[in-house]
Amino acid sequence: MKAFRGGAILVAVLLLAAPLAAPAPATAHAGAPAPGGLAWSVKPSGANGQARRDFFVYTLSPGQRVRDSVVISNLSDRPLTFRVYATDAFNTSDGSFALLTADRQATGVGTWISIPGAPARTVGPGKSARVPFTLTVPSEATPGDHSGGVIAAVTEQTTGAQGQRVNVDRRVAARVYARVNGALSSSLQVESLTVAPESAWLGTGSVLVTYRVRNAGNVRLAATTRIGVSGPFGIGLGRAATRRVPELLPGNAYTFTDRVRGVFPAGPLTATLKLTPLDAMAAAPGAARPTVRTAGWWAAPWTVMGVVVIAVAALLVLRRRRTRS
């Protein structure tokens, strides 16, 4: 929160106009009523013969310019005044697609987008406004994916629990993905892999596998993972864990923890992570080479060892009795 003159406090709530990879608790779909009965949507405009678009997606060259427009629909029962602007995207720590708050300066695709006219637009209840914009790729733009969003924000002043004035900034956005032509690099790296066995004194147990995935390339990537555990001679143990890794923007990283269940403590064990990248811009999954990482540890088979100890002790007792007799 940031204080403003007059004692008001600004609280920002972002509502993205498309489902998120991993929604944060305060995030909702565009068009869902916000507190106070406010509801609006921000979507790419359509054109004759053009399929419905969920996002703005472009493939452009440095110096190229494209004109497009966004449609803001007021779903409330009263007029709303929107501030319309563009900014950059990033991944939050839980993997959500997020946009910079209004007090942070855009340095990427948010600066490429120019929206003519006044920044404030008033839209009547049940009405829509078509807002044109121009996206110009700088001549020095680096190849790869650049992500952001076009935002329509409504600010309302309310009274806080302690009587202070609070400016609540609610934002709905349409995502913008711009891929700049040039040398593209698809690279997902597994930065770390650790295992934490859960003790199993009897029968089988679970293994927690924690790993960190970083997008070291310049294109946005999703991925699938598979984690299995094997014992001596490569024998598979337990039930492998699989996951769909949300879209990673270039330079961002996620940390995951998955559980492999039903693992018998058979002595020397190995956890194997197979990470297969998926290009978000590809029409169909490609033949990307997976990354494989392993981590080993020793899991003592206490049940078997206990049975052996008891059996040996029983044999010794029987032998002593026979010797005495």
C-alpha positions in Angstrom: 0.0 0.0 0.0 1.2 3.5 -0.8 0.1 6.7 1.0 -1.1 9.7 -0.9 -1.7 13.3 0.1 -4.9 13.8 2.0 -4.4 10.6 4.0 -5.8 8.3 1.4 -4.4 4.8 0.9 -4.3 3.1 -2.4 -5.1 -0.6 -2.5 -4.8 -2.4 -5.9 -6.8 -5.5 -6.9 -6.0 -7.0 -10.4 -8.6 -9.0 -12.3 -7.1 -10.6 -15.4 -9.3 -11.1 -18.4 -8.3 -14.7 -18.9 -7.7 -17.8 -16.6 -4.4 -17.8 -14.9 -1.9 -20.6 -14.7 -2.1 -20.6 -11.0 -4.5 -18.0 -9.7 -3.7 -16.1 -6.6 -6.4 -15.8 -3.9 -7.3 -12.2 -4.8 -7.6 -12.9 -8.5 -10.8 -13.5 -10.4 -11.9 -13.8 -14.0 -12.8 -10.6 -15.8 -16.5 -9.9 -15.6 -16.9 -11.4 -12.2 -18.5 -8.8 -9.9 -16.0 -7.0 -7.7 -16.9 -5.8 -4.2 -19.5 -3.0 -4.5 -21.2 -4.6 -7.5 -18.7 -3.5 -10.1 -18.1 -5.7 -13.0 -16.5 -5.2 -16.4 -14.5 -7.1 -19.0 -11.5 -6.3 -21.2 -11.1 -8.4 -24.3 -9.3 -8.2 -27.7 -11.7 -6.8 -30.3 -13.0 -9.1 -33.0 -13.0 -8.6 -36.8 -15.0 -10.0 -39.7 -13.8 -13.5 -40.4 -11.6 -13.5 -37.4 -11.8 -16.2 -34.7 -12.4 -15.1 -31.1 -9.2 -14.2 -29.3 -8.5 -14.7 -25.7 -5.2 -12.7 -25.8 -3.3 -10.3 -28.0 -0.7 -12.5 -29.7 1.8 -11.1 -32.2 4.9 -12.3 -34.1 6.7 -9.2 -35.2 10.1 -7.9 -36.4 12.1 -5.1 -34.8 10.7 -1.8 -36.0 7.4 -3.3 -37.1 4.1 -1.6 -36.0 0.7 -3.1 -35.6 -2.7 -1.4 -34.9 -5.3 -3.2 -32.8 -8.1 -2.4 -30.3 -9.5 -3.6 -27.0 -13.1 -3.7 -26.0 -14.1 -2.6 -22.5 -17.6 -3.7 -21.5 -19.3 -2.3 -18.5 -21.3 -5.1 -16.9 -22.4 -3.0 -13.9 -25.7 -1.1 -13.5 -24.1 2.4 -13.3 -21.5 4.3 -15.4 -17.9 3.6 -14.8 -14.8 5.7 -15.6 -11.8 3.7 -16.6 -8.1 4.5 -16.8 -6.8 2.7 -19.8 -3.0 1.9 -20.0 -0.5 -0.8 -20.7 2.2 -2.4 -18.6 4.6 -5.3 -18.4 4.0 -8.8 -17.1 5.9 -11.1 -14.7 5.5 -14.4 -12.9 4.7 -14.3 -9.2 6.3 -16.7 -6.8 3.4 -19.2 -7.1 3.5 -19.1 -10.9 0.7 -16.7 -11.6 0.8 -14.4 -14.6 0.7 -10.9 -13.1 1.1 -7.3 -14.2 3.1 -4.5 -12.7 1.2 -2.3 -10.2 0.4 1.3 -11.3 3.3 2.7 -9.1 5.9 0.6 -11.0 7.3 1.8 -14.3 7.1 -0.4 -17.3 10.3 -1.0 -19.3 9.2 -3.7 -21.8 6.2 -4.3 -24.0 4.2 -1.9 -21.8 6.2 1.0 -23.3 5.7 -0.3 -26.8 1.9 0.3 -26.6 0.5 3.7 -27.4 -3.2 4.5 -26.6 -4.4 7.7 -28.2 -6.8 10.1 -26.5 -7.5 10.8 -22.9 -6.5 8.1 -20.4 -9.9 8.2 -18.7 -12.9 6.7 -20.6 -16.5 6.6 -19.2 -18.7 3.7 -20.3 -22.4 3.6 -19.5 -24.1 0.6 -17.9 -24.4 -2.3 -20.2 -22.4 -0.5 -22.9 -19.0 -1.2 -24.5 -16.2 1.0 -25.7 -13.7 0.1 -28.4 -10.3 1.5 -27.6 -7.6 1.5 -30.3 -3.9 1.2 -29.7 -0.7 0.9 -31.6 2.1 -1.5 -30.7 5.5 -0.5 -32.1 8.5 -2.8 -31.7 11.7 -0.8 -31.0 14.4 -1.3 -33.6 16.7 -2.5 -30.8 14.2 -5.0 -29.3 15.8 -8.3 -28.4 14.4 -11.5 -30.0 12.0 -13.6 -28.1 8.8 -13.2 -26.1 7.8 -10.0 -24.4 4.6 -10.1 -22.3 2.3 -7.5 -20.8 -1.3 -6.4 -20.7 -3.8 -3.6 -21.5 -5.5 -2.6 -18.3 -8.8 -0.9 -17.6 -8.8 0.4 -14.0 -11.5 1.8 -11.8 -10.5 3.7 -8.6 -13.1 4.2 -5.8 -12.7 5.8 -2.5 -14.0 4.0 0.6 -13.7 4.3 4.3 -11.4 1.8 6.1 -12.1 0.0 9.4 -10.3 2.8 11.3 -12.1 5.7 9.5 -9.3 6.4 7.1 -9.9 7.1 3.4 -8.9 4.3 1.1 -8.6 4.4 -2.7 -9.3 1.0 -4.0 -7.8 0.5 -7.5 -9.5 -2.4 -9.3 -8.0 -3.5 -12.6 -9.1 -5.8 -15.4 -6.6 -6.7 -18.1 -6.2 -8.4 -21.5 -2.8 -10.1 -21.9 -0.4 -9.1 -24.6 2.2 -11.5 -26.0 4.7 -10.2 -28.5 7.3 -12.5 -30.0 10.1 -10.6 -31.7 11.7 -12.4 -34.7 15.4 -13.3 -34.4 17.5 -16.0 -32.7 15.0 -17.9 -30.4 16.2 -20.0 -27.5 14.0 -22.5 -25.7 15.8 -23.5 -22.5 14.3 -24.8 -19.3 16.8 -25.6 -16.6 16.4 -27.6 -13.4 18.4 -25.5 -10.9 18.1 -27.8 -7.9 16.6 -31.2 -7.0 16.3 -32.5 -3.4 14.6 -35.4 -1.8 13.0 -35.7 1.7 11.9 -39.3 2.5 9.1 -39.7 4.9 10.0 -42.4 7.4 8.2 -45.7 6.9 8.9 -48.1 9.8 6.4 -50.6 8.4 5.5 -51.2 4.7 5.9 -48.4 2.2 6.2 -44.6 2.6 6.4 -41.4 0.6 9.2 -39.3 -0.8 8.9 -35.5 -1.2 10.8 -34.3 -4.2 11.5 -30.5 -4.4 12.9 -29.0 -7.6 13.3 -25.5 -9.1 12.7 -24.8 -12.8 14.0 -21.7 -14.5 13.3 -20.4 -18.0 16.8 -19.6 -19.2 15.8 -19.0 -22.8 13.9 -16.1 -24.5 10.5 -17.6 -25.3 7.7 -18.4 -22.9 7.5 -22.1 -22.1 5.2 -24.5 -20.3 6.3 -28.1 -19.4 5.3 -31.5 -18.1 7.2 -33.3 -15.4 7.4 -36.9 -14.3 9.1 -38.0 -11.1 9.7 -41.7 -10.4 11.7 -43.6 -7.8 13.8 -46.7 -8.5 15.6 -49.1 -6.3 18.5 -51.6 -6.8 18.9 -52.7 -10.4 16.6 -49.9 -11.6 13.4 -51.5 -10.3 10.6 -49.0 -10.2 9.1 -48.3 -6.8 5.9 -46.5 -5.8 3.6 -44.4 -8.0 5.2 -41.8 -10.2 4.1 -38.2 -9.8 3.3 -36.0 -12.8 2.6 -32.3 -13.2 1.8 -29.7 -15.8 4.2 -26.8 -15.2 2.5 -23.4 -15.8 3.8 -21.1 -18.4 7.2 -19.6 -17.5 8.1 -16.2 -18.9 11.8 -15.7 -19.9 14.0 -15.3 -16.9 11.4 -16.5 -14.3 11.5 -19.6 -12.1 9.2 -21.8 -10.1 9.8 -24.1 -7.2 7.7 -27.3 -6.9 7.3 -30.1 -4.4 5.7 -33.4 -5.5 5.1 -36.6 -3.5 5.9 -40.0 -4.8 3.8 -42.5 -2.8 4.1 -46.2 -2.1 7.9 -46.3 -2.0 9.4 -49.3 -0.3 12.7 -48.5 1.6 14.9 -51.0 -0.4 18.3 -49.5 0.5 19.9 -47.4 -2.3 17.1 -45.4 -4.0 17.1 -42.9 -6.9 14.6 -40.2 -7.7 14.5 -39.3 -11.4 12.9 -36.0 -12.7 12.0 -35.8 -16.4 11.2 -32.3 -17.6 9.7 -31.9 -21.1 9.3 -28.3 -22.4 6.3 -27.1 -24.3 6.4 -24.0 -26.5 3.3 -21.9 -25.8 3.3 -20.6 -29.4 3.6 -24.0 -31.1 0.4 -25.2 -32.8 1.2 -28.8 -31.6 3.6 -30.2 -29.0 7.0 -30.5 -30.6 9.7 -33.0 -30.1 11.6 -31.0 -27.4 14.4 -32.9 -25.8 13.6 -33.5 -22.1 15.9 -32.7 -19.3 16.6 -35.5 -16.8 18.0 -35.0 -13.3 18.5 -37.5 -10.5 19.1 -37.6 -6.8 20.0 -40.6 -4.7 19.8 -41.5 -1.0 19.8 -44.6 1.3 16.6 -45.8 2.8 17.0 -48.5 5.4 14.5 -51.3 5.1 13.7 -51.4 8.8 10.9 -53.9 8.5 13.1 -56.4 6.7 16.0 -55.7 9.0 13.8 -56.2 12.0 12.5 -59.5 10.7 16.1 -60.7 10.1 17.2 -59.6 13.6 14.2 -61.4 15.2 14.9 -64.5 13.1 18.6 -64.5 14.0 17.8 -64.0 17.7 15.3 -66.8 17.6 17.9 -69.1 16.1 20.4 -68.2 18.7 17.9 -68.9 21.5 17.0 -72.3 20.0 20.7 -73.2 19.6 21.4 -72.3 23.2 18.6 -74.5 24.4 19.7 -77.4 22.3 23.3 -77.0 23.7 22.0 -77.0 27.3 19.9 -80.1 26.7 
